[in-house]
Amino acid sequence: MVYVDSGPAIGASDPDFTEVEPPLPTREELEEENLDGLTEEQLETFRQRAVPEPGAVLRGATELTNDALDVPSTVVCKGFTSKQVNASSRRAMRGSAAWPSRAT
């Protein structure tokens, strides 16, 4: 499993979301994000190619309770420190040995 700026979650990320899909963030909303190194042209290309996340993904929840927990995982994070990833992962896996701490 490869997670990019994400990881296993606990419950639905937005259980009260009622729309079909969320809109892409506005340029103003993105100003608070770390977009270092991205040009306006690259951001526009991203916006043109972006595919909205289905609303059902935000409302739904997946609970991993079987051998799937033993799948090796790689976490690629630009927006989170390894300390944040490890803390979040431990909460999501409820201390399971299936998510060893290897982030640096």
Summary of the structure (lengths in Angstrom):
residues: 104
radius of gyration: 16.0
end to end distance: 18.2
largest distance: 43.9
contacts: 187
relative contact order: 0.25
helix: 34%
strand: 6%
